[in-house]
Each structure stands twice: as structure tokens, then as C-alpha cells.
Amino acid sequence: MSDYFDIQDRFYAKMKLDYESGLIANPVLKPYFDWKFYHAPLSTLDRKTLFDMRESVAQEMEIIDEKYPDAYRFLSDSPASDDIWKPYRGYGDDRYLYSYLYGIESELSQLMAIV
């Protein structure tokens, strides 16, 4: 069984690849990814930018939730070492995107508390 940090590292590595390949295409999120993966200083993320990104992420998640109305049932499942996206399986082909948006929304909320 993988430990938490291994799962986290694999999650962020795939997120970066998927961002660079265009799976995460929302231009509003560019400042987040510049900070997260390309070493832009945290000071480039002001409260308004964080709020706008969080609102945009919430809207995207709502669209996906409407597409998969029963997917929430799996969100309480724990990720497994062989399938770290197990909790998002109810989102079908959008499971990776939804998992990223879910994580980004949480992180943006945390950042808003310190910026």
C-alpha cells in the first residue's frame, strides 16, 4: 500500500501532465498553476484572483456534477495504491478533471486564509 505522500506525488505529477496537455483548459486557473508547478511567488495570488479561480472551479464542478448525478456516492471511498482516482470513478471519463478541480478548490480555500 502506498503512503499518503506517494499518492499525493502521483496525483500532482499526473495533474501537471494533464494541465500541460490541455485537459485542464480553464485560463482563469493559469496563476494557480504558475504558482503550483512553475515557482511563481505566492504574492502573485491576491484574494480577488483566488476568489475568481475558486468560483470558476465551482462552476466547472457543478457542470460535471450535473452530468454524473450519482457520482458523489463514491467520494467517501479512500484512494487505493493501485487506483488513486477510485473515489472519483463515478465521474467516468471526467474523473481526472473532477479530482483536480476538487483538490484545487480545497487548496484555493486554504490559500485565501493566508493571503
C-alpha positions as CSV (number, residue, x, y, z in Angstrom):
1,M,0.0,0.0,0.0
2,S,1.3,3.4,-0.9
3,D,1.7,6.0,1.7
4,Y,-0.1,9.3,1.6
5,F,2.9,11.2,0.2
6,D,3.4,8.7,-2.6
7,I,-0.3,9.1,-3.6
8,Q,0.0,12.9,-3.4
9,D,3.1,12.9,-5.6
10,R,1.5,10.7,-8.2
11,F,-1.7,12.9,-8.2
12,Y,0.3,16.1,-8.7
13,A,2.5,14.6,-11.3
14,K,-0.5,13.5,-13.4
15,M,-2.2,16.8,-12.8
16,K,0.8,18.7,-14.2
17,L,0.9,16.4,-17.2
18,D,-2.8,16.8,-17.8
19,Y,-2.6,20.6,-17.4
20,E,0.3,20.8,-19.9
21,S,-1.6,18.5,-22.3
22,G,-4.7,20.8,-22.1
23,L,-7.1,18.6,-20.1
24,I,-7.4,21.5,-17.6
25,A,-8.1,24.2,-20.1
26,N,-9.6,26.9,-17.9
27,P,-7.4,30.1,-18.5
28,V,-8.6,31.5,-15.1
29,L,-6.5,28.9,-13.4
30,K,-3.2,29.9,-15.0
31,P,-2.0,31.8,-11.9
32,Y,-2.7,28.8,-9.7
33,F,-0.6,26.5,-12.0
34,D,2.1,29.1,-12.3
35,W,2.4,29.1,-8.5
36,K,1.9,25.3,-8.1
37,F,4.2,24.0,-10.7
38,Y,6.4,26.8,-12.1
39,H,7.5,28.6,-8.9
40,A,5.7,31.8,-9.3
41,P,5.7,33.5,-5.9
42,L,2.6,33.2,-3.7
43,S,2.4,37.0,-3.7
44,T,1.1,36.8,-7.3
45,L,-2.1,35.3,-6.0
46,D,-4.2,38.0,-4.4
47,R,-7.5,37.4,-2.7
48,K,-9.6,38.5,-5.7
49,T,-7.7,36.2,-8.1
50,L,-8.1,33.3,-5.6
51,F,-11.8,34.1,-5.3
52,D,-12.3,34.3,-9.1
53,M,-10.4,31.0,-9.5
54,R,-12.4,29.3,-6.8
55,E,-15.7,30.5,-8.3
56,S,-14.7,29.3,-11.7
57,V,-13.7,25.8,-10.4
58,A,-17.0,25.6,-8.5
59,Q,-18.9,26.3,-11.7
60,E,-16.9,23.6,-13.6
61,M,-17.6,21.1,-10.9
62,E,-21.3,21.9,-10.9
63,I,-21.4,21.2,-14.7
64,I,-19.7,17.8,-14.2
65,D,-21.9,17.0,-11.2
66,E,-25.0,17.6,-13.3
67,K,-23.5,15.2,-15.9
68,Y,-22.9,12.5,-13.3
69,P,-25.6,13.0,-10.7
70,D,-24.9,9.8,-8.7
71,A,-21.1,10.1,-8.7
72,Y,-21.0,11.7,-5.3
73,R,-21.7,8.3,-3.7
74,F,-18.1,7.2,-4.3
75,L,-16.4,10.4,-3.0
76,S,-16.1,8.9,0.6
77,D,-14.1,6.0,-0.7
78,S,-10.4,6.0,0.1
79,P,-7.9,6.1,-2.7
80,A,-6.0,2.8,-3.2
81,S,-2.4,2.5,-4.2
82,D,-3.4,0.8,-7.5
83,D,-6.1,3.3,-8.2
84,I,-5.7,6.7,-6.6
85,W,-8.7,8.0,-8.5
86,K,-11.0,5.4,-7.0
87,P,-13.2,8.0,-5.2
88,Y,-13.8,9.7,-8.5
89,R,-14.8,6.6,-10.6
90,G,-18.4,7.8,-10.7
91,Y,-17.3,10.7,-12.9
92,G,-16.4,8.4,-15.8
93,D,-14.2,10.0,-18.3
94,D,-14.2,13.2,-16.3
95,R,-12.8,11.5,-13.1
96,Y,-9.3,13.0,-13.5
97,L,-10.6,16.5,-14.3
98,Y,-13.0,16.4,-11.4
99,S,-10.4,15.1,-9.0
100,Y,-8.1,18.0,-9.9
101,L,-10.9,20.6,-9.6
102,Y,-11.8,19.1,-6.2
103,G,-8.3,19.4,-5.0
104,I,-7.8,22.9,-6.5
105,E,-10.9,24.2,-4.9
106,S,-9.8,23.0,-1.5
107,E,-6.3,24.4,-1.9
108,L,-7.6,27.8,-3.1
109,S,-9.8,28.0,0.0
110,Q,-6.7,27.3,2.2
111,L,-4.7,29.9,0.3
112,M,-7.4,32.5,0.8
113,A,-7.0,32.1,4.6
114,I,-3.3,33.0,4.4
115,V,-3.2,35.7,1.6
